[in-house]
Amino acid sequence: MKPKINIMMIGDAAVGKTSILKWYDKRKINAAHIATSGLDQVTIMKTIDGNEFKVIFWDTAGQEKFRTLTYQYFKNADGIVIAFDLTSSESFNGVKEWLK
């Protein structure tokens, strides 16, 4: 059984979390995608120094109504990526709330 690493992608709605994962997974971005509803996952196999890992990225919905669902997955996370939109000071300010 390969070791697995759980990474949570969090941040406000429409900041590009799904686009980042799609680019990382397939090296392409689809400009017309549907917003994440609740939680989605992308699994990527990575080999580092000859060791193969299963990296599971949990793509979370940024809407307030899904935050309680998102918080339940934090306890199993090995890492967290907080995304924000560089063109939106509101999403940057939202980082403080995600850090809480």
Buried (B, 14 or more C-beta within 10 A) or exposed (E): EEEEBBBBBBBBBBBBBBBBBBEEEEEEEEEEEEEBEEBBBBEBEEEEEEEEBBBBBBBBBBBEEBBEEBEEBEEEBEEBBBBBBEEEEEBBEBBEEBEE
